[in-house]
Amino acid sequence: MTFSSKQRSDVLQTMSEKQYDLLVIGGGITGSGIALDAISRGMTVALVEMQDFAAGTSSRSTKLVHGGLRYLKQFEVKLVAEVGRERAIVYENGPHVTTPEWMLLPIYRGGTFGKWSTSIGLWLYDRLAGVKQSERRTMLNARQTLEKEPLLKRDGLIGGGYYVEYRTDDARLTIEVVKKAVELGVDAVNYVKAEQFLYDERGRITGARCRDMIGGRVYDIRAKKVVNAAGPWVDALRDKDGSKTGKRLQLTKGVHIVIDQKRFPLKQAVYFDTPDGRMVFAIPRDGKTYVGTTDTFYDDDPAHPAMTEEDRDYLLQAIHYMFPSVGVTADDVESSWAGVRPLIYEEGKNPSEISRKDEIWTSPSGLITIAGGKLTGYRKMAETVVDLVAKQLEKEEGNTFRPCQTKQLPISGGDVGGSHRLPVFIAEKAKEAARYGLTEEQGARLAKQYGTNVDRLFALSNEYDRSSGLTRETFVRLVYAIEEEMAVKPVDYFIRRTGALLFDIDSVRREKEAVVAFMARYFGWTEEERDMYGKELDQELRRAVLAEEGEE
Ligand SMILES: Cc1cc2nc3c(=O)[nH]c(=O)nc-3n(C[C@H](O)[C@H](O)[C@H](O)COP(=O)(O)OP(=O)(O)OC[C@H]3O[C@@H](n4cnc5c(N)ncnc54)[C@H](O)[C@@H]3O)c2cc1C
């Protein structure tokens, strides 16, 4: 099946003519993971996403594949163990989108973690996650801690814990999972909203009536089983199914800010205390430092959370508190992103205390809902959901399916021969790049970001047309995003296919006109459409710096 945005309508037409084993609603990491698991077991699978893939929470996280050290403080040992063990699997299956990142946890007199509790906590964290010997935590004294990160506050510093986590690109991780699912046969389309459910005469769910948010047409997609993986929107869908009873979601908002390394030259990723007793991350990445997150209850539209002045000032204060020599101000905040956590409501708990555990509910009509959880645990969550689907289909339809296959299934671009081979792979591709008119540096950058799919991008370089006004690198990225990653709008390209709006916002300002013009020609947009998509991008550029009037 194709994953080109030019063929969206054809794919939708085909989808409306079939009956699937499984329809997944939601193209975040949870839904994409479920689709991949199900197809690799032999089910027939459709997936619809009402925005772009990963446009919900899955492009708005802290971008860490981690067990959640702080949950140990809440004695969530099982959660930490389960999610922690998944880190290595996520890494191994997609080393091009996940990188080990050593994390420094400075310890202060009277801070969240004491020296002994940090030592024991990190020891336990590593054991629970099954971390290999060479990557186990070490404890540092104050001098060693400052050597790792000289910008840290010295006052009251008594040492540090140094341990391994993994950094990822959440949106690209999601896209690579969904691409692999499509490669194996899933029919997946973005900008298609499940508006209502279809039922048989016994009231059993049989699919969903879906609207193409681009073309406007409505399609019925039929399936024996339907999974609601709609993240912050799962309750809205349960409501449509008439089954929003018992447990419900509690949304909390989390914001991250991005500052140039010239203004905040952080050497080392740090997990540190805030003045109000929470913990936040500061992480160096691609010439920038990003800091987050906030955690506040959220009741507005989950599609458009944005950073308010209050969020920004809270994070700036946290930076001043832990890195006193770093005099960053609001003017230094180049970009930001805000996401909402789909957590499960717990009476009387504040946002940071609510558990990150996932839960699965089956409604009387048969709608299966998965809620809560973490990006890191997506594969395991998918396994649990698809086990349930398989069991039901085996019982009701007499089908048999293979057991879960995803533990050793590389995601798209991840088949580089194991994580240990990635540096060699990148070096080889960097050398090859010259044959395609690209520099060694560009070749390395593309290989690192796209893994084994880099060959497709290299091949596109032969079609480069200078008159497009795009650089060669942007041309190959953009055409690849459109033809093989279903990018429909300029914002899809700049936010979720490349992350440029978050980590290189100036490049977006430089390239936006050429990109919008190219897409307008490619898709044959009317003047009105071109204007609309251009304005949407401008709005995202403004919102990255601060929420607009009336927004939360
Ligand atoms: C600030 C913050 C920081 C975080 N940091 C981390 C971290 O560092 N590591 C980690 O492991 N986890 C982290 N998380 C958690 C993680 O991001 C989420 O658990 C995960 O992304 C949830 O994915 P999802 O697919 O369930 O939801 P989403 O990504 O929101 O996907 C649901 C999708 O369903 C679609 N949808 C909704 N309704 C419909 C409909 N009717 N029809 C079609 N489609 C529909 C939506 O458009 C959306 O794209 C963080 C979360 C936040 C908010």
The ligand as an ORCA input file, in Angstrom:
! r2SCAN-3c Opt
* xyz 0 1
  C       4.724     17.200     28.142
  C       4.812     15.710     27.972
  C       6.040     15.069     28.112
  C       6.128     13.692     27.941
  N       7.356     13.108     27.978
  C       7.481     11.793     27.739
  C       8.764     11.206     27.642
  O       9.783     11.889     27.705
  N       8.835      9.873     27.440
  C       7.722      9.097     27.324
  O       7.874      7.896     27.194
  N       6.480      9.624     27.355
  C       6.336     10.966     27.541
  N       5.102     11.537     27.537
  C       3.935     10.698     27.302
  C       3.744     10.387     25.818
  O       4.007     11.509     25.032
  C       2.321      9.907     25.578
  O       2.051      8.851     26.456
  C       2.109      9.395     24.164
  O       2.607     10.280     23.195
  C       0.631      9.170     23.937
  O       0.456      8.704     22.644
  P      -0.979      8.353     22.081
  O      -0.800      7.764     20.752
  O      -1.722      7.559     23.097
  O      -1.723      9.759     22.001
  P      -1.585     10.851     20.843
  O      -0.207     11.007     20.388
  O      -2.284     12.069     21.302
  O      -2.383     10.185     19.653
  C      -3.782     10.109     19.605
  C      -4.201     10.499     18.208
  O      -5.584     10.202     18.018
  C      -6.075     11.129     17.082
  N      -7.530     11.144     17.170
  C      -8.275     11.572     18.218
  N      -9.584     11.440     17.936
  C      -9.679     10.921     16.691
  C     -10.772     10.583     15.840
  N     -12.029     10.771     16.215
  N     -10.498     10.076     14.615
  C      -9.210      9.894     14.211
  N      -8.147     10.212     14.970
  C      -8.374     10.714     16.205
  C      -5.434     12.436     17.506
  O      -5.426     13.394     16.488
  C      -4.046     11.993     17.947
  O      -3.058     12.187     16.958
  C       4.968     12.929     27.670
  C       3.746     13.576     27.519
  C       3.669     14.952     27.635
  C       2.371     15.660     27.406
*
